């Protein structure tokens, strides 16, 4: 009987530890917000951009996924850690309904893959407000900085959640 009680209590502790809280979401979004305004000095390079890419072990590459990974890392998450935006969307991380703190992926037909990503800041009706690296005022995937964006939910191909510390 004691073993059963211990197992149940242990399981609830594990579930609590893995639960996504508003604090987790605020931490990720707060980290990303502080980066709004960072700009490249040269294509895919600059003091802060180089830090994003160094975090994932690369130099001078398109850096939207590096930015997302760096933000999660600064908030204490070990994953994701990649410069390749498609790898942010494995099947076990996909979500149907967007929520703050998730990662969004934009599909590009000419690439035949997700070619840009960002962090969901807020969702209002059919609009997703995000913070994205390597974009610009027009929403390009080859931009010049970190910007806040507003995208219609139908323009976003995938959402993924990385808000677990295990």
DORO-33832 format. One record per atom (N, C-alpha, C, O, CB): residue number from 1; residue in one letter; atom name; x negated, y negated, z negated. Coordinates in steps of 0.02 Angstrom, whole numbers. Each point is the difference from the previous one (the first is absolute). Glycine has a CB too. Layout:
residues N
REC vomi dotor gugu      u      v      w
REC  NUM     A   CA      X      Y      Z
...
***
This chain:
residues 166
REC vomi dotor gugu      u      v      w
REC    1     X    N    -41     60      0
REC    1     X   CA     41    -60      0
REC    1     X    C    -43    -63      0
REC    1     X    O     15    -48     36
REC    1     X   CB     75    111    -96
REC    2     X    N   -143    -63     21
REC    2     X   CA    -46    -57     -2
REC    2     X    C    -32    -12     68
REC    2     X    O    -10    -57     20
REC    2     X   CB    -12     79   -140
REC    3     X    N      7     31    155
REC    3     X   CA    -30     -6     67
REC    3     X    C     47    -34     49
REC    3     X    O    -20    -42     39
REC    3     X   CB    -47    145    -62
REC    4     X    N    131    -84     20
REC    4     X   CA     50    -30     44
REC    4     X    C      7    -74    -14
REC    4     X    O      3    -40     47
REC    4     X   CB     58    149    -41
REC    5     X    N    -58   -128    -69
REC    5     X   CA      6    -71    -17
REC    5     X    C    -61    -39     24
REC    5     X    O      6    -55     27
REC    5     X   CB     63     85   -128
REC    6     X    N   -128     -1     91
REC    6     X   CA    -61    -33     21
REC    6     X    C     -1    -10     75
REC    6     X    O    -21    -52     25
REC    6     X   CB    -39    102   -123
REC    7     X    N     81      1    135
REC    7     X   CA      2     -4     73
REC    7     X    C     48    -56     23
REC    7     X    O    -17    -39     44
REC    7     X   CB     -9    162    -37
REC    8     X    N     84   -126    -37
REC    8     X   CA     48    -52     18
REC    8     X    C    -27    -68    -16
REC    8     X    O      5    -45     42
REC    8     X   CB     89    124    -62
REC    9     X    N   -122    -89    -39
REC    9     X   CA    -28    -64    -19
REC    9     X    C    -59    -18     47
REC    9     X    O     -4    -56     24
REC    9     X   CB     39     74   -145
REC   10     X    N    -78     30    132
REC   10     X   CA    -57    -12     45
REC   10     X    C     24    -20     70
REC   10     X    O    -30    -44     31
REC   10     X   CB    -38    126    -96
REC   11     X    N    120    -50     89
REC   11     X   CA     26    -16     66
REC   11     X    C     28    -71      2
REC   11     X    O    -10    -36     48
REC   11     X   CB     36    156    -30
REC   12     X    N      8   -140    -72
REC   12     X   CA     28    -67      0
REC   12     X    C    -55    -52     -3
REC   12     X    O      7    -54     30
REC   12     X   CB     96     96    -86
REC   13     X    N   -157    -28     21
REC   13     X   CA    -56    -47     -1
REC   13     X    C    -28     -7     71
REC   13     X    O    -16    -56     22
REC   13     X   CB    -11     86   -142
REC   14     X    N     19     25    154
REC   14     X   CA    -26     -2     68
REC   14     X    C     45    -39     47
REC   14     X    O    -23    -40     40
REC   14     X   CB    -32    149    -60
REC   15     X    N    121    -98     14
REC   15     X   CA     47    -36     42
REC   15     X    C     -3    -74    -15
REC   15     X    O      4    -42     45
REC   15     X   CB     71    143    -40
REC   16     X    N    -81   -119    -69
REC   16     X   CA     -3    -71    -18
REC   16     X    C    -63    -32     28
REC   16     X    O      1    -56     25
REC   16     X   CB     64     80   -130
REC   17     X    N   -121     12    100
REC   17     X   CA    -63    -26     23
REC   17     X    C      1    -12     76
REC   17     X    O    -34    -46     24
REC   17     X   CB    -24    106   -118
REC   18     X    N     94    -20    132
REC   18     X   CA      2     -7     72
REC   18     X    C     57    -44     26
REC   18     X    O      6    -12     60
REC   18     X   CB    -57    124    -55
REC   19     X    N     93   -137    -51
REC   19     X   CA     56    -41     20
REC   19     X    C    -24    -67     27
REC   19     X    O    -45    -31    -28
REC   19     X   CB    117     88    -59
REC   20     X    N    -41    -80    139
REC   20     X   CA    -16    -65     29
REC   20     X    C     37    -53    -40
REC   20     X    O     61      4     -7
REC   20     X   CB    -80     45    123
REC   21     X    N    -18    -97   -142
REC   21     X   CA     31    -53    -40
REC   21     X    C     -2    -66     38
REC   21     X    O    -36     -8     49
REC   21     X   CB      2     68   -154
REC   22     X    N     74   -108     81
REC   22     X   CA     -3    -67     28
REC   22     X    C    -68    -31     -9
REC   22     X    O    -23    -39     42
REC   22     X   CB    145     25    -65
REC   23     X    N   -156     32    -32
REC   23     X   CA    -68    -25    -12
REC   23     X    C    -48     24     54
REC   23     X    O    -43    -39     22
REC   23     X   CB     67     38   -144
REC   24     X    N    -17     64    143
REC   24     X   CA    -43     26     54
REC   24     X    C     10    -40     64
REC   24     X    O    -48    -20     33
REC   24     X   CB     53    135    -84
REC   25     X    N     59   -127     67
REC   25     X   CA     16    -38     61
REC   25     X    C    -28    -71     -5
REC   25     X    O    -30    -25     48
REC   25     X   CB    134     93    -32
REC   26     X    N    -94   -100    -73
REC   26     X   CA    -25    -69     -9
REC   26     X    C    -76     -4      5
REC   26     X    O    -27    -48     27
REC   26     X   CB    125     25   -100
REC   27     X    N   -132     74     48
REC   27     X   CA    -73      2      3
REC   27     X    C    -25      3     72
REC   27     X    O    -45    -38     18
REC   27     X   CB     44     94   -130
REC   28     X    N     29    -12    151
REC   28     X   CA    -19      6     71
REC   28     X    C     16    -64     37
REC   28     X    O    -43    -27     35
REC   28     X   CB     62    151    -38
REC   29     X    N     41   -149     -4
REC   29     X   CA     21    -60     36
REC   29     X    C    -39    -61    -24
REC   29     X    O    -20    -42     40
REC   29     X   CB    135     91    -26
REC   30     X    N   -127    -54    -79
REC   30     X   CA    -39    -55    -27
REC   30     X    C    -71     -1     27
REC   30     X    O    -27    -53     15
REC   30     X   CB     96     57   -117
REC   31     X    N    -99     54    108
REC   31     X   CA    -67      6     29
REC   31     X    C      0    -25     72
REC   31     X    O    -43    -38     20
REC   31     X   CB     17    136    -96
REC   32     X    N     75    -75    115
REC   32     X   CA      5    -20     70
REC   32     X    C     14    -75      7
REC   32     X    O    -29    -33     43
REC   32     X   CB     70    147    -14
REC   33     X    N      3   -141    -71
REC   33     X   CA     17    -72      3
REC   33     X    C    -61    -44     -9
REC   33     X    O     -6    -52     33
REC   33     X   CB    119     79    -77
REC   34     X    N   -157     -7     -1
REC   34     X   CA    -60    -40    -13
REC   34     X    C    -45     -5     62
REC   34     X    O    -42    -45      4
REC   34     X   CB     47     80   -124
REC   35     X    N      4     11    167
REC   35     X   CA    -42      1     60
REC   35     X    C     29    -41     58
REC   35     X    O    -34    -11     50
REC   35     X   CB     -6    123    -86
REC   36     X    N    103   -134     30
REC   36     X   CA     30    -40     53
REC   36     X    C    -44    -61     11
REC   36     X    O    -17    -37    -46
REC   36     X   CB    134     77     17
REC   37     X    N   -134    -51     92
REC   37     X   CA    -43    -56     18
REC   37     X    C    -72     21     16
REC   37     X    O    -37    -40     28
REC   37     X   CB    108    -30   -100
REC   38     X    N    -90    132     56
REC   38     X   CA    -66     24     20
REC   38     X    C     -3      1     76
REC   38     X    O     48     21     32
REC   38     X   CB    -59     50   -138
REC   39     X    N    -44    -94    134
REC   39     X   CA     -8     -2     73
REC   39     X    C    -66     32     21
REC   39     X    O    -49      1    -37
REC   39     X   CB    119   -106     41
REC   40     X    N    -69    130     57
REC   40     X   CA    -61     24     32
REC   40     X    C    -44    -60     18
REC   40     X    O     26    -54     15
REC   40     X   CB     34    158     30
REC   41     X    N   -125    -95    -46
REC   41     X   CA    -45    -51     27
REC   41     X    C    -21     18     71
REC   41     X    O     -9    -44     43
REC   41     X   CB    -33     18   -159
REC   42     X    N     36     90    128
REC   42     X   CA    -12     27     67
REC   42     X    C     49     58      8
REC   42     X    O     32     20    -49
REC   42     X   CB   -156    -54     51
REC   43     X    N    131     61     58
REC   43     X   CA     48     54     10
REC   43     X    C    -13     58    -48
REC   43     X    O    -54     29     -1
REC   43     X   CB     63    -63    122
REC   44     X    N     42     51   -160
REC   44     X   CA     -2     54    -49
REC   44     X    C    -58     -6    -49
REC   44     X    O    -27     51    -22
REC   44     X   CB     80     21    107
REC   45     X    N    -71   -133   -103
REC   45     X   CA    -54    -11    -47
REC   45     X    C      9    -66    -37
REC   45     X    O     34    -45     23
REC   45     X   CB   -110    112     51
REC   46     X    N     46    -70   -131
REC   46     X   CA      2    -58    -44
REC   46     X    C    -13     27    -71
REC   46     X    O      7     60    -11
REC   46     X   CB     75   -125     86
REC   47     X    N   -100     21   -121
REC   47     X   CA    -18     25    -67
REC   47     X    C     52     46    -31
REC   47     X    O    -17     54    -24
REC   47     X   CB    -47   -158      9
REC   48     X    N    127     84     14
REC   48     X   CA     51     40    -33
REC   48     X    C     19     60     44
REC   48     X    O     10     55    -25
REC   48     X   CB     33   -157    -34
REC   49     X    N    -36     91    124
REC   49     X   CA     16     54     47
REC   49     X    C    -53     55     -4
REC   49     X    O     17     59      1
REC   49     X   CB     42   -141     76
REC   50     X    N   -122     62    -82
REC   50     X   CA    -54     49     -7
REC   50     X    C      8     41    -64
REC   50     X    O    -17     59     -2
REC   50     X   CB    -59   -135     67
REC   51     X    N    102     45   -118
REC   51     X   CA     13     37    -63
REC   51     X    C     55     51      9
REC   51     X    O     -5     56    -25
REC   51     X   CB    -31   -156    -40
REC   52     X    N     89     81    101
REC   52     X   CA     55     48     13
REC   52     X    C    -28     61     37
REC   52     X    O     13     57    -19
REC   52     X   CB     72   -151     23
REC   53     X    N   -122     81     49
REC   53     X   CA    -27     55     40
REC   53     X    C    -52     41    -38
REC   53     X    O     -2     61      6
REC   53     X   CB     23   -128     96
REC   54     X    N    -63     34   -142
REC   54     X   CA    -51     36    -39
REC   54     X    C     34     47    -50
REC   54     X    O    -26     54    -15
REC   54     X   CB    -54   -151     28
REC   55     X    N    137     77    -39
REC   55     X   CA     36     41    -48
REC   55     X    C     17     69     29
REC   55     X    O      0     50    -36
REC   55     X   CB     47   -154    -16
REC   56     X    N    -34    106    117
REC   56     X   CA     17     64     32
REC   56     X    C    -59     28     40
REC   56     X    O      7     52     33
REC   56     X   CB    112    -89    -26
REC   57     X    N   -177      5    -11
REC   57     X   CA    -61     27     29
REC   57     X    C    -11    -14     74
REC   57     X    O    -32     40     34
REC   57     X   CB     42     46   -117
REC   58     X    N     16   -142    108
REC   58     X   CA    -10    -17     71
REC   58     X    C    -21    -73      6
REC   58     X    O      2    -38    -48
REC   58     X   CB     84    124     82
REC   59     X    N   -107   -104     26
REC   59     X   CA    -20    -69     15
REC   59     X    C     34    -23     64
REC   59     X    O      7     38     47
REC   59     X   CB   -118    -22   -104
REC   60     X    N    132    -78     58
REC   60     X   CA     26    -34     60
REC   60     X    C     50     41     40
REC   60     X    O    -10     11     60
REC   60     X   CB    -96    -71    -57
REC   61     X    N    159     82    -35
REC   61     X   CA     54     34     36
REC   61     X    C     65    -37    -15
REC   61     X    O      3    -38    -48
REC   61     X   CB    -64    151     43
REC   62     X    N    112   -100     45
REC   62     X   CA     66    -28    -16
REC   62     X    C     15     20    -72
REC   62     X    O     -8     59    -19
REC   62     X   CB     48    -52    141
REC   63     X    N    -17    -54   -162
REC   63     X   CA     -2     10    -72
REC   63     X    C     66     -2    -37
REC   63     X    O      1     -9    -61
REC   63     X   CB   -110    -40     70
REC   64     X    N    165     58     24
REC   64     X   CA     64      0    -36
REC   64     X    C      4     57    -51
REC   64     X    O     22    -12    -56
REC   64     X   CB     32    -38    157
REC   65     X    N    -75    110    -82
REC   65     X   CA      2     57    -47
REC   65     X    C    -54     -8    -54
REC   65     X    O     12     21    -57
REC   65     X   CB     32     53    149
REC   66     X    N   -100   -102    -75
REC   66     X   CA    -52    -13    -51
REC   66     X    C     27    -48    -52
REC   66     X    O    -12      8    -60
REC   66     X   CB    -78     11    145
REC   67     X    N    127    -71    -63
REC   67     X   CA     30    -48    -45
REC   67     X    C     50     35    -47
REC   67     X    O     -2    -10    -61
REC   67     X   CB    -13    -81    147
REC   68     X    N     59    131    -58
REC   68     X   CA     50     36    -41
REC   68     X    C    -37     44    -51
REC   68     X    O     17      0    -59
REC   68     X   CB     66     -1    155
REC   69     X    N   -132     39    -74
REC   69     X   CA    -37     45    -44
REC   69     X    C    -35    -40    -55
REC   69     X    O      2     20    -59
REC   69     X   CB    -19     60    154
REC   70     X    N    -15   -135    -77
REC   70     X   CA    -35    -42    -49
REC   70     X    C     48    -25    -53
REC   70     X    O    -16      1    -59
REC   70     X   CB    -67    -35    148
REC   71     X    N    142     11    -68
REC   71     X   CA     50    -25    -48
REC   71     X    C     19     54    -50
REC   71     X    O      4    -13    -60
REC   71     X   CB     40    -66    146
REC   72     X    N    -31    140    -62
REC   72     X   CA     17     54    -45
REC   72     X    C    -59     16    -46
REC   72     X    O      9     13    -59
REC   72     X   CB     70     34    145
REC   73     X    N   -140    -48    -59
REC   73     X   CA    -59     12    -41
REC   73     X    C     -9    -51    -55
REC   73     X    O    -15     17    -57
REC   73     X   CB    -38     35    156
REC   74     X    N     63   -116    -83
REC   74     X   CA     -6    -53    -49
REC   74     X    C     52      7    -55
REC   74     X    O    -11    -22    -57
REC   74     X   CB    -35    -53    145
REC   75     X    N    102    106    -72
REC   75     X   CA     54     10    -49
REC   75     X    C    -10     65    -39
REC   75     X    O     43     18    -40
REC   75     X   CB     35    -82    115
REC   76     X    N   -133    100    -63
REC   76     X   CA    -15     60    -38
REC   76     X    C     20     66     31
REC   76     X    O     -3     52    -32
REC   76     X   CB     16   -123    -64
REC   77     X    N      7     70    159
REC   77     X   CA     20     61     35
REC   77     X    C    -59     28     39
REC   77     X    O    -36    -38     34
REC   77     X   CB    155     -3    -26
REC   78     X    N   -130    106    -12
REC   78     X   CA    -54     32     37
REC   78     X    C     17     10     73
REC   78     X    O    -45      5     42
REC   78     X   CB     11     52   -147
REC   79     X    N     98    -53    120
REC   79     X   CA     24     10     68
REC   79     X    C     54    -51     16
REC   79     X    O     35    -22    -46
REC   79     X   CB    -61    145     40
REC   80     X    N     33   -144     67
REC   80     X   CA    -37     21     60
REC   80     X    C    -68    -32      4
REC   80     X    O    -14    -50    -35
REC   80     X   CB    123     66     94
REC   81     X    N   -152     11    -18
REC   81     X   CA    -66    -27     11
REC   81     X    C    -21     17     72
REC   81     X    O    -35     49     12
REC   81     X   CB      3    -39   -135
REC   82     X    N     55    -52    170
REC   82     X   CA    -10     14     71
REC   82     X    C      0    -65     41
REC   82     X    O     30    -50    -21
REC   82     X   CB     23    163      6
REC   83     X    N    -86   -111     71
REC   83     X   CA      3    -55     49
REC   83     X    C     46     18     59
REC   83     X    O      9    -41     45
REC   83     X   CB   -126      5    -79
REC   84     X    N    144     96     34
REC   84     X   CA     40     26     56
REC   84     X    C     74     -3    -19
REC   84     X    O     23     41    -39
REC   84     X   CB   -118     35     76
REC   85     X    N    131   -124     -9
REC   85     X   CA     69    -11    -21
REC   85     X    C     45     62      7
REC   85     X    O     43      9    -44
REC   85     X   CB    -59   -127     78
REC   86     X    N     10    160     17
REC   86     X   CA     44     59      2
REC   86     X    C     -7     46    -60
REC   86     X    O     48     34    -19
REC   86     X   CB    -55    -41    142
REC   87     X    N    -52      9   -154
REC   87     X   CA    -10     46    -56
REC   87     X    C     35    -24    -64
REC   87     X    O      0     36    -50
REC   87     X   CB   -109     -3    101
REC   88     X    N    137    -93    -50
REC   88     X   CA     38    -24    -58
REC   88     X    C     70     30     -4
REC   88     X    O     37    -14    -47
REC   88     X   CB   -103    -92     54
REC   89     X    N     84    147     42
REC   89     X   CA     69     25      5
REC   89     X    C      4     76      5
REC   89     X    O     32     26     46
REC   89     X   CB     -3   -132      8
REC   90     X    N    -61    143   -101
REC   90     X   CA      9     73      1
REC   90     X    C     71     18    -20
REC   90     X    O     34    -38    -34
REC   90     X   CB   -157     54      6
REC   91     X    N    145     41     49
REC   91     X   CA     69     22    -11
REC   91     X    C     21     -3    -74
REC   91     X    O     57    -17    -15
REC   91     X   CB    -68     91    115
REC   92     X    N    -34    -57   -145
REC   92     X   CA     18      2    -71
REC   92     X    C      4    -69    -32
REC   92     X    O     19     -5    -59
REC   92     X   CB    -72    117     53
REC   93     X    N     37   -164     43
REC   93     X   CA      4    -69    -27
REC   93     X    C     55    -41     33
REC   93     X    O     12    -57    -20
REC   93     X   CB   -134     63     -3
REC   94     X    N    156     21     74
REC   94     X   CA     50    -38     37
REC   94     X    C     62    -14    -41
REC   94     X    O     21     41    -42
REC   94     X   CB    -64     10    146
REC   95     X    N     72   -109    -92
REC   95     X   CA     61    -20    -34
REC   95     X    C     49    -28     52
REC   95     X    O    -21    -31     48
REC   95     X   CB    -42      6   -156
REC   96     X    N    127     37     97
REC   96     X   CA     50    -24     48
REC   96     X    C     19    -73    -13
REC   96     X    O     10    -39     47
REC   96     X   CB     33    155    -37
REC   97     X    N    -36   -134    -73
REC   97     X   CA     23    -66    -18
REC   97     X    C    -58    -42    -27
REC   97     X    O    -32     20    -48
REC   97     X   CB    147     25     23
REC   98     X    N   -127   -102     56
REC   98     X   CA    -57    -41    -23
REC   98     X    C     12    -30    -68
REC   98     X    O     56    -19    -18
REC   98     X   CB    -81     -7    136
REC   99     X    N    -28     22   -157
REC   99     X   CA      1    -32    -65
REC   99     X    C    -66    -37    -10
REC   99     X    O    -50     15     31
REC   99     X   CB    127     75    -78
REC  100     X    N    -74   -139      3
REC  100     X   CA    -61    -38    -16
REC  100     X    C    -55     47    -22
REC  100     X    O     11     48    -37
REC  100     X   CB     59   -147      4
REC  101     X    N   -131     85     56
REC  101     X   CA    -58     40    -17
REC  101     X    C    -15     56     49
REC  101     X    O    -53     31     -5
REC  101     X   CB     78    -58   -111
REC  102     X    N     20     39    162
REC  102     X   CA    -13     52     51
REC  102     X    C    -44    -28     55
REC  102     X    O    -11    -60      6
REC  102     X   CB    122    114    -32
REC  103     X    N   -136     -8     67
REC  103     X   CA    -39    -18     59
REC  103     X    C     45      7     61
REC  103     X    O     38     48      5
REC  103     X   CB   -148    -10    -58
REC  104     X    N    106    -87     98
REC  104     X   CA     40      3     62
REC  104     X    C    -46     13     59
REC  104     X    O    -58    -22      0
REC  104     X   CB    145    -56    -49
REC  105     X    N    -61    112     99
REC  105     X   CA    -39     15     60
REC  105     X    C     37    -21     63
REC  105     X    O     59     15      8
REC  105     X   CB   -112     80    -68
REC  106     X    N     18   -130    104
REC  106     X   CA     28    -24     63
REC  106     X    C    -28     44     56
REC  106     X    O    -60      9      6
REC  106     X   CB     71   -129    -50
REC  107     X    N     35    147     84
REC  107     X   CA    -18     44     55
REC  107     X    C    -11    -41     64
REC  107     X    O     37    -47     14
REC  107     X   CB     29    141    -66
REC  108     X    N   -118    -76     89
REC  108     X   CA    -15    -33     64
REC  108     X    C      3     52     55
REC  108     X    O    -39     47      2
REC  108     X   CB    -33   -134    -59
REC  109     X    N    119     77    103
REC  109     X   CA     11     47     54
REC  109     X    C    -64     11     42
REC  109     X    O    -16     57     17
REC  109     X   CB    137    -92    -13
REC  110     X    N   -157    -18     11
REC  110     X   CA    -60      8     42
REC  110     X    C    -55     39    -35
REC  110     X    O    -44     28     33
REC  110     X   CB     73   -135     22
REC  111     X    N    -28    109   -122
REC  111     X   CA    -48     40    -38
REC  111     X    C     26     70    -14
REC  111     X    O    -39     46    -13
REC  111     X   CB     -3   -151    -39
REC  112     X    N    109    113     55
REC  112     X   CA     33     63    -17
REC  112     X    C    -11     19    -73
REC  112     X    O     -7     59    -17
REC  112     X   CB     -7    -22    136
REC  113     X    N     11    -88   -163
REC  113     X   CA    -12     12    -71
REC  113     X    C     15    -63    -40
REC  113     X    O     10    -54     28
REC  113     X   CB    -97    141      0
REC  114     X    N     88    -79    -93
REC  114     X   CA      2    -59    -44
REC  114     X    C    -66    -37     10
REC  114     X    O    -54     30     -3
REC  114     X   CB    131     27    -82
REC  115     X    N    -72   -121     97
REC  115     X   CA    -60    -40     14
REC  115     X    C     -7    -60    -46
REC  115     X    O    -47    -39      8
REC  115     X   CB     55     76    108
REC  116     X    N     37    -44   -164
REC  116     X   CA     -5    -55    -48
REC  116     X    C     38     18    -63
REC  116     X    O     49     37      3
REC  116     X   CB    -60   -122     91
REC  117     X    N    -11     58   -150
REC  117     X   CA     32     14    -64
REC  117     X    C     -3    -60    -46
REC  117     X    O    -37    -47     11
REC  117     X   CB      8    169      1
REC  118     X    N     69   -119    -65
REC  118     X   CA      0    -53    -50
REC  118     X    C     34     25    -63
REC  118     X    O     20     58     -4
REC  118     X   CB    -18   -145     93
REC  119     X    N      3     44   -138
REC  119     X   CA     31     17    -64
REC  119     X    C     67    -35     -6
REC  119     X    O      5    -61     11
REC  119     X   CB   -119     76    -65
REC  120     X    N    166     22     38
REC  120     X   CA     67    -27     -8
REC  120     X    C      1    -42    -64
REC  120     X    O    -15     25    -54
REC  120     X   CB     69     73    116
REC  121     X    N    -36   -161    -54
REC  121     X   CA      6    -45    -58
REC  121     X    C     72      0    -27
REC  121     X    O     11      0    -60
REC  121     X   CB   -104    -71    106
REC  122     X    N    140     69      0
REC  122     X   CA     71     -5    -20
REC  122     X    C     43     23     58
REC  122     X    O    -20     -3     58
REC  122     X   CB     -5    -93   -136
REC  123     X    N     85    120     62
REC  123     X   CA     48     19     51
REC  123     X    C     64    -38    -14
REC  123     X    O     27      3    -55
REC  123     X   CB    -79    113     69
REC  124     X    N     77   -151     37
REC  124     X   CA     64    -36     -5
REC  124     X    C     42     20     59
REC  124     X    O    -14    -18     57
REC  124     X   CB    -39    -80   -118
REC  125     X    N    106    136     47
REC  125     X   CA     45     25     52
REC  125     X    C    -41     37     52
REC  125     X    O    -32     50    -17
REC  125     X   CB    112   -145     -2
REC  126     X    N    -80     73     81
REC  126     X   CA    -37     34     53
REC  126     X    C    -69    -29     13
REC  126     X    O    -31     16     50
REC  126     X   CB    140     12      1
REC  127     X    N   -133    -71    -96
REC  127     X   CA    -64    -33     10
REC  127     X    C    -51     23    -52
REC  127     X    O     15      5    -60
REC  127     X   CB     44   -104    108
REC  128     X    N   -118    114    -23
REC  128     X   CA    -55     21    -43
REC  128     X    C    -52    -56     -1
REC  128     X    O    -25    -21     53
REC  128     X   CB     45    145    -27
REC  129     X    N    -35   -148    -85
REC  129     X   CA    -52    -51     -9
REC  129     X    C    -63     37    -21
REC  129     X    O      2     41    -46
REC  129     X   CB     82   -133     13
REC  130     X    N   -138     77     67
REC  130     X   CA    -61     39    -12
REC  130     X    C    -61    -45     -4
REC  130     X    O      2    -59     18
REC  130     X   CB     49    155     42
REC  131     X    N   -105    -67    -84
REC  131     X   CA    -65    -33      1
REC  131     X    C    -45     46     40
REC  131     X    O     -8     59    -15
REC  131     X   CB     24   -117    -99
REC  132     X    N    -47     29    166
REC  132     X   CA    -37     41     48
REC  132     X    C    -68    -32     14
REC  132     X    O     -6    -61      5
REC  132     X   CB    113    101     46
REC  133     X    N   -157      3    -44
REC  133     X   CA    -67    -22     21
REC  133     X    C     -9     11     74
REC  133     X    O     34     41     30
REC  133     X   CB    -79    -15   -144
REC  134     X    N     -2    -64    143
REC  134     X   CA    -15      4     71
REC  134     X    C     61    -13     44
REC  134     X    O     14     36     48
REC  134     X   CB   -104     46    -75
REC  135     X    N    127   -133      8
REC  135     X   CA     56    -23     40
REC  135     X    C     -6    -75      9
REC  135     X    O    -51    -30    -17
REC  135     X   CB    126    125    -26
REC  136     X    N    -23   -126     70
REC  136     X   CA      0    -72      7
REC  136     X    C     72    -26     -3
REC  136     X    O     46     38    -17
REC  136     X   CB   -150    -33     88
REC  137     X    N    113    -68    -56
REC  137     X   CA     66    -31     -4
REC  137     X    C     50     37     45
REC  137     X    O     59      5    -18
REC  137     X   CB   -112   -116     -8
REC  138     X    N     31    136     82
REC  138     X   CA     44     34     48
REC  138     X    C     10     74    -17
REC  138     X    O     40     33     34
REC  138     X   CB    -78   -113     52
REC  139     X    N      4    107   -136
REC  139     X   CA      8     69    -19
REC  139     X    C    -42     50     38
REC  139     X    O     14     59      0
REC  139     X   CB     99    -90    -30
REC  140     X    N   -166      7     62
REC  140     X   CA    -44     43     39
REC  140     X    C    -33     52    -44
REC  140     X    O     -7     -9    -60
REC  140     X   CB    -13    -85    140
REC  141     X    N      0    150    -50
REC  141     X   CA    -39     51    -36
REC  141     X    C    -74    -15      5
REC  141     X    O    -40     35    -32
REC  141     X   CB    129     50     55
REC  142     X    N   -109   -133     15
REC  142     X   CA    -69    -23      6
REC  142     X    C     -3    -73    -18
REC  142     X    O    -15    -43     42
REC  142     X   CB    -11    129     48
REC  143     X    N     41   -101   -152
REC  143     X   CA      5    -69    -22
REC  143     X    C    -64    -27    -28
REC  143     X    O    -55     23     16
REC  143     X   CB    173     -2    -39
REC  144     X    N   -111    -71    -21
REC  144     X   CA    -58    -33    -27
REC  144     X    C      1     -8    -75
REC  144     X    O    -44    -33    -29
REC  144     X   CB     36    -27    136
REC  145     X    N     59     90   -141
REC  145     X   CA      2     -9    -72
REC  145     X    C     54     39    -35
REC  145     X    O     33     43     29
REC  145     X   CB    -79   -154     -9
REC  146     X    N     55     93    -83
REC  146     X   CA     53     30    -41
REC  146     X    C     58    -49     -2
REC  146     X    O     -8    -58    -17
REC  146     X   CB    -76    122    -55
REC  147     X    N    142    -39     92
REC  147     X   CA     60    -42      5
REC  147     X    C     60     35    -32
REC  147     X    O      1     61     -7
REC  147     X   CB    -46   -112    112
REC  148     X    N     93     10   -124
REC  148     X   CA     66     26    -19
REC  148     X    C     41      3     63
REC  148     X    O      0    -47     40
REC  148     X   CB     -6     -1   -159
REC  149     X    N     41    104    130
REC  149     X   CA     39     11     60
REC  149     X    C     72     18    -18
REC  149     X    O     13     23    -56
REC  149     X   CB   -116     14    118
REC  150     X    N    148    -48    -17
REC  150     X   CA     69     21     -6
REC  150     X    C     16     41     62
REC  150     X    O     -6    -25     56
REC  150     X   CB     40    -77   -127
REC  151     X    N    -12    164     62
REC  151     X   CA     14     45     56
REC  151     X    C     69     32    -11
REC  151     X    O     19     15    -56
REC  151     X   CB   -143      8     74
REC  152     X    N    159    -13     37
REC  152     X   CA     64     36     -5
REC  152     X    C    -16     73    -13
REC  152     X    O    -48     27     27
REC  152     X   CB    106   -109     52
REC  153     X    N    -18    114   -120
REC  153     X   CA    -12     69    -19
REC  153     X    C     -4     46     61
REC  153     X    O    -37     49      0
REC  153     X   CB     95    -71   -108
REC  154     X    N    -20      7    162
REC  154     X   CA     -2     42     60
REC  154     X    C    -67     -5     38
REC  154     X    O    -15     43     40
REC  154     X   CB    138    -58    -31
REC  155     X    N   -162    -37    -22
REC  155     X   CA    -64     -7     34
REC  155     X    C    -56     39    -35
REC  155     X    O    -56      3     24
REC  155     X   CB     92   -116     14
REC  156     X    N    -19    143    -95
REC  156     X   CA    -50     37    -39
REC  156     X    C     11     75     11
REC  156     X    O     55     25     -9
REC  156     X   CB    -62   -118    -78
REC  157     X    N    -46    127    106
REC  157     X   CA      4     70     18
REC  157     X    C      2     46    -61
REC  157     X    O     38     48     -1
REC  157     X   CB    -99    -75    106
REC  158     X    N     21     13   -155
REC  158     X   CA     -6     43    -59
REC  158     X    C    -10    -41    -63
REC  158     X    O    -26    -56      1
REC  158     X   CB    -22    147     71
REC  159     X    N     69    -61   -128
REC  159     X   CA    -15    -25    -66
REC  159     X    C    -32     57    -39
REC  159     X    O     21     58      7
REC  159     X   CB     75   -143     -5
REC  160     X    N   -145     69    -43
REC  160     X   CA    -32     51    -41
REC  160     X    C    -11    -28    -70
REC  160     X    O    -12    -59    -10
REC  160     X   CB    -44    110    111
REC  161     X    N     60     -7   -150
REC  161     X   CA    -14    -20    -69
REC  161     X    C    -64     32    -24
REC  161     X    O    -11     61      7
REC  161     X   CB    134    -74    -29
REC  162     X    N   -165    -28     -7
REC  162     X   CA    -64     23    -29
REC  162     X    C     -2    -17    -75
REC  162     X    O    -53      4    -31
REC  162     X   CB     -4    -20    142
REC  163     X    N    114     -2   -139
REC  163     X   CA      3    -22    -69
REC  163     X    C      3     59    -50
REC  163     X    O     48      6    -38
REC  163     X   CB      9   -109     78
REC  164     X    N   -108    144    -39
REC  164     X   CA    -10     50    -51
REC  164     X    C    -74      0    -15
REC  164     X    O    -41     -8     46
REC  164     X   CB    140     79     -9
REC  165     X    N   -118    -62    -99
REC  165     X   CA    -71     -3    -18
REC  165     X    C    -33     68     -1
REC  165     X    O    -59      6    -16
REC  165     X   CB     85   -106    -51
REC  166     X    N     12    152     83
REC  166     X   CA    -30     67      0
REC  166     X    C    -19     22     69
REC  166     X    O    -26     55     10
REC  166     X   CB     92    -26   -110
***
